[in-house]
């Protein structure tokens, strides 16, 4: 199993840390999408150049094409659900990637990912 951490997961990780994300990194269970790297790159990053270089070392899910993403949108009537086009591109890529789950803090995206059985929801220890 691989997990693709959405931009919001990474953003919180850079600010506060996250033991689950650290474990996924340590045990090579983490994948990345070029859009996530791009979204992070336009923000304020600690040790920017090194971090972007490090993000490129993770296995990359194959980006879904415009046609594949639009098919997913149309076929499953995902418009008006409160997600962005970039979210849909990432979701389509995860759906097309065997044994890959999407980890996001975006409630609506997580709900849609759950409909496709690709939502990752870690159990946080108390």
N, CA, C and O atoms as CSV, one atom per row, in Angstrom:
chain,resi,resn,atom,element,x,y,z
A,1,UNK,N,N,0.843,-1.183,0.000
A,1,UNK,CA,C,0.000,0.000,0.000
A,1,UNK,C,C,0.887,1.245,0.000
A,1,UNK,O,O,1.904,1.306,0.692
A,2,UNK,N,N,0.479,2.227,-0.787
A,2,UNK,CA,C,1.109,3.539,-0.797
A,2,UNK,C,C,0.068,4.579,-0.434
A,2,UNK,O,O,-1.124,4.399,-0.681
A,3,UNK,N,N,0.530,5.661,0.152
A,3,UNK,CA,C,-0.350,6.762,0.530
A,3,UNK,C,C,0.151,8.023,-0.149
A,3,UNK,O,O,1.340,8.338,-0.104
A,4,UNK,N,N,-0.761,8.734,-0.772
A,4,UNK,CA,C,-0.450,10.041,-1.331
A,4,UNK,C,C,-0.985,11.076,-0.349
A,4,UNK,O,O,-2.195,11.178,-0.147
A,5,UNK,N,N,-0.089,11.837,0.257
A,5,UNK,CA,C,-0.490,12.881,1.199
A,5,UNK,C,C,-0.807,14.150,0.414
A,5,UNK,O,O,0.013,14.629,-0.369
A,6,UNK,N,N,-1.991,14.682,0.632
A,6,UNK,CA,C,-2.429,15.904,-0.024
A,6,UNK,C,C,-1.646,17.100,0.525
A,6,UNK,O,O,-0.996,17.001,1.565
A,7,UNK,N,N,-1.715,18.203,-0.168
A,7,UNK,CA,C,-0.985,19.410,0.203
A,7,UNK,C,C,-1.276,19.838,1.640
A,7,UNK,O,O,-0.368,20.256,2.359
A,8,UNK,N,N,-2.528,19.737,2.058
A,8,UNK,CA,C,-2.879,20.185,3.409
A,8,UNK,C,C,-2.214,19.330,4.492
A,8,UNK,O,O,-1.923,19.828,5.579
A,9,UNK,N,N,-1.974,18.065,4.207
A,9,UNK,CA,C,-1.262,17.189,5.156
A,9,UNK,C,C,0.184,17.656,5.294
A,9,UNK,O,O,0.706,17.785,6.402
A,10,UNK,N,N,0.825,17.909,4.145
A,10,UNK,CA,C,2.212,18.375,4.146
A,10,UNK,C,C,2.346,19.725,4.849
A,10,UNK,O,O,3.281,19.933,5.622
A,11,UNK,N,N,1.429,20.627,4.590
A,11,UNK,CA,C,1.506,21.962,5.192
A,11,UNK,C,C,1.489,21.883,6.712
A,11,UNK,O,O,2.276,22.549,7.385
A,12,UNK,N,N,0.599,21.077,7.243
A,12,UNK,CA,C,0.546,20.907,8.699
A,12,UNK,C,C,1.806,20.206,9.212
A,12,UNK,O,O,2.309,20.523,10.290
A,13,UNK,N,N,2.302,19.263,8.436
A,13,UNK,CA,C,3.521,18.540,8.818
A,13,UNK,C,C,4.699,19.504,8.960
A,13,UNK,O,O,5.469,19.402,9.915
A,14,UNK,N,N,4.842,20.427,8.028
A,14,UNK,CA,C,5.946,21.376,8.082
A,14,UNK,C,C,5.827,22.313,9.289
A,14,UNK,O,O,6.837,22.781,9.813
A,15,UNK,N,N,4.613,22.582,9.722
A,15,UNK,CA,C,4.412,23.480,10.869
A,15,UNK,C,C,4.499,22.760,12.205
A,15,UNK,O,O,5.125,23.249,13.145
A,16,UNK,N,N,3.863,21.589,12.284
A,16,UNK,CA,C,3.682,20.933,13.581
A,16,UNK,C,C,4.279,19.532,13.679
A,16,UNK,O,O,4.369,18.972,14.771
A,17,UNK,N,N,4.688,18.962,12.544
A,17,UNK,CA,C,5.127,17.570,12.548
A,17,UNK,C,C,3.920,16.640,12.522
A,17,UNK,O,O,2.793,17.077,12.753
A,18,UNK,N,N,4.151,15.380,12.246
A,18,UNK,CA,C,3.076,14.389,12.228
A,18,UNK,C,C,3.736,13.012,12.246
A,18,UNK,O,O,4.435,12.644,11.303
A,19,UNK,N,N,3.517,12.265,13.304
A,19,UNK,CA,C,4.178,10.965,13.447
A,19,UNK,C,C,3.734,9.970,12.376
A,19,UNK,O,O,4.525,9.130,11.946
A,20,UNK,N,N,2.487,10.057,11.948
A,20,UNK,CA,C,2.009,9.135,10.909
A,20,UNK,C,C,2.721,9.402,9.593
A,20,UNK,O,O,3.185,8.470,8.937
A,21,UNK,N,N,2.809,10.663,9.205
A,21,UNK,CA,C,3.514,10.995,7.965
A,21,UNK,C,C,4.987,10.621,8.082
A,21,UNK,O,O,5.569,10.110,7.125
A,22,UNK,N,N,5.588,10.864,9.224
A,22,UNK,CA,C,6.989,10.479,9.430
A,22,UNK,C,C,7.173,8.981,9.255
A,22,UNK,O,O,8.152,8.542,8.652
A,23,UNK,N,N,6.239,8.192,9.779
A,23,UNK,CA,C,6.324,6.734,9.630
A,23,UNK,C,C,6.160,6.300,8.176
A,23,UNK,O,O,6.871,5.412,7.705
A,24,UNK,N,N,5.228,6.922,7.470
A,24,UNK,CA,C,5.042,6.592,6.051
A,24,UNK,C,C,6.311,6.892,5.260
A,24,UNK,O,O,6.688,6.132,4.368
A,25,UNK,N,N,6.963,7.995,5.588
A,25,UNK,CA,C,8.217,8.344,4.926
A,25,UNK,C,C,9.286,7.313,5.275
A,25,UNK,O,O,9.977,6.804,4.393
A,26,UNK,N,N,9.418,7.011,6.550
A,26,UNK,CA,C,10.461,6.100,7.022
A,26,UNK,C,C,10.341,4.712,6.396
A,26,UNK,O,O,11.351,4.093,6.058
A,27,UNK,N,N,9.113,4.224,6.240
A,27,UNK,CA,C,8.903,2.862,5.732
A,27,UNK,C,C,8.591,2.809,4.232
A,27,UNK,O,O,8.147,1.781,3.720
A,28,UNK,N,N,8.826,3.921,3.539
A,28,UNK,CA,C,8.656,3.984,2.076
A,28,UNK,C,C,7.240,3.654,1.611
A,28,UNK,O,O,7.052,2.950,0.619
A,29,UNK,N,N,6.255,4.164,2.328
A,29,UNK,CA,C,4.860,3.968,1.943
A,29,UNK,C,C,4.243,5.243,1.375
A,29,UNK,O,O,3.025,5.326,1.214
A,30,UNK,N,N,5.068,6.223,1.076
A,30,UNK,CA,C,4.542,7.514,0.655
A,30,UNK,C,C,4.788,7.755,-0.828
A,30,UNK,O,O,5.888,7.538,-1.336
A,31,UNK,N,N,3.740,8.210,-1.513
A,31,UNK,CA,C,3.829,8.629,-2.908
A,31,UNK,C,C,3.540,10.119,-2.971
A,31,UNK,O,O,3.091,10.721,-1.995
A,32,UNK,N,N,3.804,10.703,-4.129
A,32,UNK,CA,C,3.532,12.128,-4.296
A,32,UNK,C,C,2.989,12.372,-5.697
A,32,UNK,O,O,3.162,11.548,-6.595
A,33,UNK,N,N,2.344,13.489,-5.871
A,33,UNK,CA,C,1.800,13.899,-7.166
A,33,UNK,C,C,2.468,15.229,-7.530
A,33,UNK,O,O,2.684,16.063,-6.651
A,34,UNK,N,N,2.796,15.440,-8.802
A,34,UNK,CA,C,3.418,16.709,-9.193
A,34,UNK,C,C,2.610,17.939,-8.773
A,34,UNK,O,O,3.196,18.978,-8.467
A,35,UNK,N,N,1.293,17.844,-8.753
A,35,UNK,CA,C,0.478,18.984,-8.314
A,35,UNK,C,C,0.712,19.317,-6.844
A,35,UNK,O,O,0.709,20.489,-6.466
A,36,UNK,N,N,0.913,18.307,-6.024
A,36,UNK,CA,C,1.176,18.552,-4.608
A,36,UNK,C,C,2.511,19.283,-4.462
A,36,UNK,O,O,2.623,20.239,-3.694
A,37,UNK,N,N,3.514,18.827,-5.202
A,37,UNK,CA,C,4.809,19.517,-5.163
A,37,UNK,C,C,4.630,20.961,-5.627
A,37,UNK,O,O,5.170,21.881,-5.012
A,38,UNK,N,N,3.885,21.163,-6.692
A,38,UNK,CA,C,3.647,22.516,-7.206
A,38,UNK,C,C,2.911,23.388,-6.215
A,38,UNK,O,O,3.278,24.546,-6.013
A,39,UNK,N,N,1.870,22.846,-5.590
A,39,UNK,CA,C,1.121,23.628,-4.608
A,39,UNK,C,C,2.005,23.996,-3.421
A,39,UNK,O,O,1.915,25.109,-2.903
A,40,UNK,N,N,2.846,23.082,-2.994
A,40,UNK,CA,C,3.764,23.383,-1.895
A,40,UNK,C,C,4.811,24.409,-2.316
A,40,UNK,O,O,5.192,25.275,-1.529
A,41,UNK,N,N,5.270,24.306,-3.557
A,41,UNK,CA,C,6.328,25.189,-4.052
A,41,UNK,C,C,5.904,26.653,-4.084
A,41,UNK,O,O,6.755,27.536,-3.968
A,42,UNK,N,N,4.628,26.929,-4.236
A,42,UNK,CA,C,4.188,28.328,-4.270
A,42,UNK,C,C,3.982,28.911,-2.876
A,42,UNK,O,O,3.675,30.093,-2.727
A,43,UNK,N,N,4.153,28.070,-1.858
A,43,UNK,CA,C,4.020,28.541,-0.483
A,43,UNK,C,C,5.371,28.842,0.139
A,43,UNK,O,O,6.412,28.733,-0.508
A,44,UNK,N,N,5.332,29.218,1.396
A,44,UNK,CA,C,6.557,29.469,2.153
A,44,UNK,C,C,7.034,28.157,2.748
A,44,UNK,O,O,6.359,27.558,3.585
A,45,UNK,N,N,8.194,27.721,2.312
A,45,UNK,CA,C,8.719,26.441,2.760
A,45,UNK,C,C,10.006,26.628,3.553
A,45,UNK,O,O,10.826,27.489,3.234
A,46,UNK,N,N,10.171,25.812,4.590
A,46,UNK,CA,C,11.452,25.832,5.290
A,46,UNK,C,C,12.506,25.163,4.404
A,46,UNK,O,O,12.225,24.138,3.782
A,47,UNK,N,N,13.689,25.717,4.340
A,47,UNK,CA,C,14.773,25.141,3.522
A,47,UNK,C,C,14.256,24.781,2.131
A,47,UNK,O,O,14.396,23.649,1.667
A,48,UNK,N,N,13.669,25.757,1.493
A,48,UNK,CA,C,12.917,25.622,0.248
A,48,UNK,C,C,13.556,24.730,-0.810
A,48,UNK,O,O,12.950,23.737,-1.213
A,49,UNK,N,N,14.758,25.054,-1.269
A,49,UNK,CA,C,15.371,24.299,-2.370
A,49,UNK,C,C,15.584,22.840,-2.002
A,49,UNK,O,O,15.296,21.947,-2.799
A,50,UNK,N,N,16.088,22.595,-0.796
A,50,UNK,CA,C,16.334,21.216,-0.359
A,50,UNK,C,C,15.019,20.456,-0.228
A,50,UNK,O,O,14.933,19.291,-0.618
A,51,UNK,N,N,14.013,21.095,0.310
A,51,UNK,CA,C,12.723,20.433,0.506
A,51,UNK,C,C,12.093,20.039,-0.822
A,51,UNK,O,O,11.600,18.920,-0.963
A,52,UNK,N,N,12.103,20.937,-1.792
A,52,UNK,CA,C,11.530,20.611,-3.101
A,52,UNK,C,C,12.318,19.466,-3.746
A,52,UNK,O,O,11.738,18.571,-4.361
A,53,UNK,N,N,13.623,19.505,-3.601
A,53,UNK,CA,C,14.451,18.405,-4.121
A,53,UNK,C,C,14.092,17.090,-3.431
A,53,UNK,O,O,13.983,16.053,-4.085
A,54,UNK,N,N,13.910,17.131,-2.119
A,54,UNK,CA,C,13.537,15.926,-1.366
A,54,UNK,C,C,12.166,15.392,-1.795
A,54,UNK,O,O,11.982,14.181,-1.914
A,55,UNK,N,N,11.216,16.284,-2.024
A,55,UNK,CA,C,9.881,15.843,-2.440
A,55,UNK,C,C,9.926,15.095,-3.770
A,55,UNK,O,O,9.139,14.178,-4.002
A,56,UNK,N,N,10.845,15.490,-4.632
A,56,UNK,CA,C,10.979,14.818,-5.930
A,56,UNK,C,C,11.560,13.411,-5.823
A,56,UNK,O,O,11.567,12.675,-6.810
A,57,UNK,N,N,12.046,13.025,-4.647
A,57,UNK,CA,C,12.605,11.676,-4.495
A,57,UNK,C,C,11.529,10.627,-4.195
A,57,UNK,O,O,11.779,9.428,-4.315
A,58,UNK,N,N,10.337,11.077,-3.805
A,58,UNK,CA,C,9.262,10.126,-3.525
A,58,UNK,C,C,8.720,9.540,-4.821
A,58,UNK,O,O,8.728,10.212,-5.852
A,59,UNK,N,N,8.243,8.282,-4.785
A,59,UNK,CA,C,7.600,7.729,-5.977
A,59,UNK,C,C,6.419,8.605,-6.389
A,59,UNK,O,O,5.631,9.038,-5.547
A,60,UNK,N,N,6.308,8.857,-7.670
A,60,UNK,CA,C,5.264,9.724,-8.191
A,60,UNK,C,C,4.142,8.889,-8.793
A,60,UNK,O,O,4.386,7.978,-9.584
A,61,UNK,N,N,2.910,9.209,-8.410
A,61,UNK,CA,C,1.781,8.565,-9.087
A,61,UNK,C,C,1.697,9.166,-10.484
A,61,UNK,O,O,2.020,10.336,-10.687
A,62,UNK,N,N,1.268,8.372,-11.426
A,62,UNK,CA,C,1.130,8.857,-12.795
A,62,UNK,C,C,-0.023,9.863,-12.836
A,62,UNK,O,O,-1.155,9.518,-12.498
A,63,UNK,N,N,0.256,11.097,-13.245
A,63,UNK,CA,C,-0.818,12.089,-13.307
A,63,UNK,C,C,-1.916,11.667,-14.297
A,63,UNK,O,O,-1.628,11.222,-15.408
A,64,UNK,N,N,-3.146,11.812,-13.881
A,64,UNK,CA,C,-4.273,11.537,-14.774
A,64,UNK,C,C,-4.326,12.633,-15.837
A,64,UNK,O,O,-4.010,13.793,-15.570
A,65,UNK,N,N,-4.722,12.253,-17.017
A,65,UNK,CA,C,-4.847,13.229,-18.101
A,65,UNK,C,C,-6.110,14.068,-17.913
A,65,UNK,O,O,-6.980,13.748,-17.104
A,66,UNK,N,N,-6.178,15.138,-18.681
A,66,UNK,CA,C,-7.385,15.966,-18.682
A,66,UNK,C,C,-8.593,15.105,-19.041
A,66,UNK,O,O,-9.640,15.194,-18.400
A,67,UNK,N,N,-8.440,14.279,-20.061
A,67,UNK,CA,C,-9.561,13.448,-20.531
A,67,UNK,C,C,-10.007,12.460,-19.455
A,67,UNK,O,O,-11.204,12.284,-19.228
A,68,UNK,N,N,-9.043,11.814,-18.793
A,68,UNK,CA,C,-9.378,10.851,-17.739
A,68,UNK,C,C,-10.083,11.546,-16.572
A,68,UNK,O,O,-11.054,11.029,-16.021
A,69,UNK,N,N,-9.584,12.710,-16.213
A,69,UNK,CA,C,-10.163,13.453,-15.100
A,69,UNK,C,C,-11.563,13.952,-15.444
A,69,UNK,O,O,-12.477,13.887,-14.621
A,70,UNK,N,N,-11.718,14.444,-16.658
A,70,UNK,CA,C,-13.043,14.919,-17.077
A,70,UNK,C,C,-14.028,13.760,-17.169
A,70,UNK,O,O,-15.208,13.931,-16.861
A,71,UNK,N,N,-13.570,12.597,-17.583
A,71,UNK,CA,C,-14.428,11.409,-17.616
A,71,UNK,C,C,-14.904,11.074,-16.201
A,71,UNK,O,O,-16.085,10.793,-15.994
A,72,UNK,N,N,-13.986,11.103,-15.226
A,72,UNK,CA,C,-14.350,10.833,-13.841
A,72,UNK,C,C,-15.392,11.836,-13.354
A,72,UNK,O,O,-16.370,11.463,-12.707
A,73,UNK,N,N,-15.177,13.095,-13.668
A,73,UNK,CA,C,-16.111,14.153,-13.297
A,73,UNK,C,C,-17.496,13.885,-13.865
A,73,UNK,O,O,-18.497,13.932,-13.149
A,74,UNK,N,N,-17.540,13.601,-15.166
A,74,UNK,CA,C,-18.810,13.369,-15.863
A,74,UNK,C,C,-19.481,12.078,-15.410
A,74,UNK,O,O,-20.664,12.066,-15.067
A,75,UNK,N,N,-18.716,11.000,-15.413
A,75,UNK,CA,C,-19.275,9.675,-15.141
A,75,UNK,C,C,-19.860,9.569,-13.731
A,75,UNK,O,O,-20.854,8.876,-13.515
A,76,UNK,N,N,-19.239,10.258,-12.780
A,76,UNK,CA,C,-19.676,10.155,-11.389
A,76,UNK,C,C,-20.331,11.438,-10.880
A,76,UNK,O,O,-20.576,11.589,-9.683
A,77,UNK,N,N,-20.610,12.353,-11.799
A,77,UNK,CA,C,-21.316,13.599,-11.494
A,77,UNK,C,C,-20.729,14.282,-10.259
A,77,UNK,O,O,-21.424,14.529,-9.274
A,78,UNK,N,N,-19.431,14.578,-10.340
A,78,UNK,CA,C,-18.717,15.136,-9.202
A,78,UNK,C,C,-18.692,16.664,-9.175
A,78,UNK,O,O,-17.985,17.256,-8.360
A,79,UNK,N,N,-19.451,17.296,-10.050
A,79,UNK,CA,C,-19.509,18.754,-10.027
A,79,UNK,C,C,-20.387,19.212,-8.865
A,79,UNK,O,O,-21.274,18.488,-8.413
A,80,UNK,N,N,-20.121,20.418,-8.397
A,80,UNK,CA,C,-20.919,20.987,-7.314
A,80,UNK,C,C,-20.734,20.282,-5.977
A,80,UNK,O,O,-21.580,20.416,-5.092
A,81,UNK,N,N,-19.660,19.546,-5.812
A,81,UNK,CA,C,-19.423,18.795,-4.568
A,81,UNK,C,C,-18.449,19.508,-3.637
A,81,UNK,O,O,-18.127,19.000,-2.563
A,82,UNK,N,N,-17.977,20.694,-4.053
A,82,UNK,CA,C,-17.097,21.466,-3.188
A,82,UNK,C,C,-15.628,21.130,-3.301
A,82,UNK,O,O,-14.846,21.461,-2.410
A,83,UNK,N,N,-15.238,20.472,-4.393
A,83,UNK,CA,C,-13.813,20.203,-4.590
A,83,UNK,C,C,-13.307,21.006,-5.785
A,83,UNK,O,O,-14.080,21.407,-6.655
A,84,UNK,N,N,-12.015,21.227,-5.808
A,84,UNK,CA,C,-11.368,21.983,-6.869
A,84,UNK,C,C,-10.892,21.037,-7.977
A,84,UNK,O,O,-10.796,19.826,-7.774
A,85,UNK,N,N,-10.597,21.606,-9.150
A,85,UNK,CA,C,-10.094,20.825,-10.277
A,85,UNK,C,C,-8.796,20.108,-9.888
A,85,UNK,O,O,-8.619,18.939,-10.231
A,86,UNK,N,N,-7.888,20.786,-9.179
A,86,UNK,CA,C,-6.642,20.129,-8.760
A,86,UNK,C,C,-6.929,18.931,-7.866
A,86,UNK,O,O,-6.255,17.905,-7.966
A,87,UNK,N,N,-7.930,19.056,-6.989
A,87,UNK,CA,C,-8.322,17.927,-6.145
A,87,UNK,C,C,-8.773,16.752,-6.998
A,87,UNK,O,O,-8.415,15.604,-6.736
A,88,UNK,N,N,-9.549,17.050,-8.004
A,88,UNK,CA,C,-10.062,16.006,-8.887
A,88,UNK,C,C,-8.938,15.352,-9.686
A,88,UNK,O,O,-8.955,14.139,-9.896
A,89,UNK,N,N,-7.964,16.138,-10.132
A,89,UNK,CA,C,-6.800,15.584,-10.836
A,89,UNK,C,C,-6.032,14.618,-9.941
A,89,UNK,O,O,-5.631,13.539,-10.377
A,90,UNK,N,N,-5.833,15.012,-8.692
A,90,UNK,CA,C,-5.122,14.150,-7.745
A,90,UNK,C,C,-5.944,12.898,-7.456
A,90,UNK,O,O,-5.399,11.794,-7.439
A,91,UNK,N,N,-7.239,13.053,-7.231
A,91,UNK,CA,C,-8.112,11.909,-6.976
A,91,UNK,C,C,-8.106,10.935,-8.148
A,91,UNK,O,O,-7.999,9.726,-7.944
A,92,UNK,N,N,-8.218,11.445,-9.367
A,92,UNK,CA,C,-8.207,10.577,-10.550
A,92,UNK,C,C,-6.896,9.802,-10.646
A,92,UNK,O,O,-6.889,8.628,-11.017
A,93,UNK,N,N,-5.801,10.453,-10.314
A,93,UNK,CA,C,-4.500,9.786,-10.338
A,93,UNK,C,C,-4.423,8.678,-9.300
A,93,UNK,O,O,-3.902,7.598,-9.575
A,94,UNK,N,N,-4.937,8.942,-8.119
A,94,UNK,CA,C,-4.932,7.935,-7.053
A,94,UNK,C,C,-5.816,6.754,-7.441
A,94,UNK,O,O,-5.423,5.602,-7.261
A,95,UNK,N,N,-6.994,7.027,-7.965
A,95,UNK,CA,C,-7.902,5.949,-8.370
A,95,UNK,C,C,-7.241,5.052,-9.413
A,95,UNK,O,O,-7.437,3.837,-9.407
A,96,UNK,N,N,-6.463,5.651,-10.302
A,96,UNK,CA,C,-5.814,4.884,-11.373
A,96,UNK,C,C,-4.515,4.211,-10.928
A,96,UNK,O,O,-3.913,3.463,-11.699
A,97,UNK,N,N,-4.081,4.467,-9.703
A,97,UNK,CA,C,-2.823,3.901,-9.202
A,97,UNK,C,C,-3.125,2.738,-8.262
A,97,UNK,O,O,-3.675,2.946,-7.180
A,98,UNK,N,N,-2.777,1.537,-8.654
A,98,UNK,CA,C,-3.070,0.369,-7.807
A,98,UNK,C,C,-2.457,0.508,-6.417
A,98,UNK,O,O,-1.335,0.992,-6.265
A,99,UNK,N,N,-3.199,0.085,-5.425
A,99,UNK,CA,C,-2.732,0.055,-4.040
A,99,UNK,C,C,-2.301,1.419,-3.513
A,99,UNK,O,O,-1.379,1.510,-2.703
A,100,UNK,N,N,-2.960,2.473,-3.967
A,100,UNK,CA,C,-2.641,3.813,-3.494
A,100,UNK,C,C,-3.885,4.446,-2.887
A,100,UNK,O,O,-4.979,4.372,-3.448
A,101,UNK,N,N,-3.694,5.068,-1.731
A,101,UNK,CA,C,-4.769,5.743,-1.033
A,101,UNK,C,C,-4.453,7.222,-0.925
A,101,UNK,O,O,-3.289,7.619,-0.979
A,102,UNK,N,N,-5.486,8.037,-0.772
A,102,UNK,CA,C,-5.338,9.482,-0.653
A,102,UNK,C,C,-5.599,9.911,0.782
A,102,UNK,O,O,-6.635,9.592,1.365
A,103,UNK,N,N,-4.643,10.638,1.336
A,103,UNK,CA,C,-4.778,11.177,2.681
A,103,UNK,C,C,-4.944,12.685,2.575
A,103,UNK,O,O,-4.048,13.384,2.103
A,104,UNK,N,N,-6.078,13.176,3.010
A,104,UNK,CA,C,-6.375,14.604,2.931
A,104,UNK,C,C,-7.129,15.049,4.172
A,104,UNK,O,O,-7.843,14.265,4.798
A,105,UNK,N,N,-6.960,16.316,4.517
A,105,UNK,CA,C,-7.760,16.922,5.581
A,105,UNK,C,C,-8.971,17.661,5.016
A,105,UNK,O,O,-9.770,18.220,5.767
A,106,UNK,N,N,-9.101,17.661,3.694
A,106,UNK,CA,C,-10.236,18.307,3.043
A,106,UNK,C,C,-11.443,17.377,3.183
A,106,UNK,O,O,-11.487,16.302,2.586
A,107,UNK,N,N,-12.406,17.806,3.973
A,107,UNK,CA,C,-13.549,16.948,4.296
A,107,UNK,C,C,-14.285,16.465,3.043
A,107,UNK,O,O,-14.594,15.279,2.925
A,108,UNK,N,N,-14.559,17.360,2.127
A,108,UNK,CA,C,-15.324,16.967,0.934
A,108,UNK,C,C,-14.525,16.032,0.033
A,108,UNK,O,O,-15.068,15.065,-0.500
A,109,UNK,N,N,-13.244,16.317,-0.135
A,109,UNK,CA,C,-12.404,15.433,-0.940
A,109,UNK,C,C,-12.291,14.060,-0.285
A,109,UNK,O,O,-12.327,13.043,-0.978
A,110,UNK,N,N,-12.154,14.016,1.035
A,110,UNK,CA,C,-12.081,12.742,1.753
A,110,UNK,C,C,-13.368,11.934,1.579
A,110,UNK,O,O,-13.319,10.716,1.407
A,111,UNK,N,N,-14.505,12.603,1.624
A,111,UNK,CA,C,-15.789,11.911,1.438
A,111,UNK,C,C,-15.887,11.298,0.050
A,111,UNK,O,O,-16.354,10.170,-0.108
A,112,UNK,N,N,-15.444,12.046,-0.954
A,112,UNK,CA,C,-15.491,11.526,-2.325
A,112,UNK,C,C,-14.483,10.398,-2.486
A,112,UNK,O,O,-14.785,9.391,-3.127
A,113,UNK,N,N,-13.303,10.546,-1.922
A,113,UNK,CA,C,-12.296,9.474,-1.984
A,113,UNK,C,C,-12.836,8.213,-1.319
A,113,UNK,O,O,-12.578,7.105,-1.790
A,114,UNK,N,N,-13.581,8.370,-0.234
A,114,UNK,CA,C,-14.179,7.223,0.445
A,114,UNK,C,C,-15.169,6.501,-0.470
A,114,UNK,O,O,-15.250,5.273,-0.440
A,115,UNK,N,N,-15.911,7.237,-1.270
A,115,UNK,CA,C,-16.857,6.618,-2.206
A,115,UNK,C,C,-16.140,5.695,-3.189
A,115,UNK,O,O,-16.715,4.719,-3.672
A,116,UNK,N,N,-14.874,6.015,-3.479
A,116,UNK,CA,C,-14.080,5.200,-4.398
A,116,UNK,C,C,-13.160,4.227,-3.656
A,116,UNK,O,O,-12.322,3.565,-4.268
A,117,UNK,N,N,-13.324,4.150,-2.345
A,117,UNK,CA,C,-12.515,3.273,-1.483
A,117,UNK,C,C,-11.022,3.555,-1.577
A,117,UNK,O,O,-10.205,2.636,-1.524
A,118,UNK,N,N,-10.668,4.834,-1.719
A,118,UNK,CA,C,-9.254,5.211,-1.775
A,118,UNK,C,C,-8.887,6.234,-0.703
A,118,UNK,O,O,-7.830,6.859,-0.786
A,119,UNK,N,N,-9.742,6.412,0.296
A,119,UNK,CA,C,-9.458,7.382,1.355
A,119,UNK,C,C,-8.586,6.727,2.426
A,119,UNK,O,O,-8.873,5.622,2.886
A,120,UNK,N,N,-7.529,7.421,2.811
A,120,UNK,CA,C,-6.670,6.966,3.904
A,120,UNK,C,C,-7.027,7.772,5.134
A,120,UNK,O,O,-6.996,9.002,5.109
A,121,UNK,N,N,-7.362,7.088,6.202
A,121,UNK,CA,C,-7.740,7.756,7.438
A,121,UNK,C,C,-6.962,7.100,8.574
A,121,UNK,O,O,-7.394,6.094,9.137
A,122,UNK,N,N,-5.807,7.684,8.901
A,122,UNK,CA,C,-4.982,7.050,9.951
A,122,UNK,C,C,-5.640,7.134,11.306
A,122,UNK,O,O,-6.409,8.051,11.594
A,123,UNK,N,N,-5.324,6.167,12.123
A,123,UNK,CA,C,-5.804,6.173,13.510
A,123,UNK,C,C,-4.736,6.887,14.315
A,123,UNK,O,O,-3.610,6.405,14.444
A,124,UNK,N,N,-5.098,8.037,14.852
A,124,UNK,CA,C,-4.149,8.822,15.636
A,124,UNK,C,C,-4.131,8.282,17.063
A,124,UNK,O,O,-5.180,8.030,17.657
A,125,UNK,N,N,-2.960,8.113,17.591
A,125,UNK,CA,C,-2.862,7.675,18.983
A,125,UNK,C,C,-3.104,8.868,19.899
A,125,UNK,O,O,-2.751,10.001,19.570
A,126,UNK,N,N,-3.702,8.604,21.035
A,126,UNK,CA,C,-4.043,9.660,21.981
A,126,UNK,C,C,-2.940,9.821,23.008
A,126,UNK,O,O,-3.042,10.667,23.896
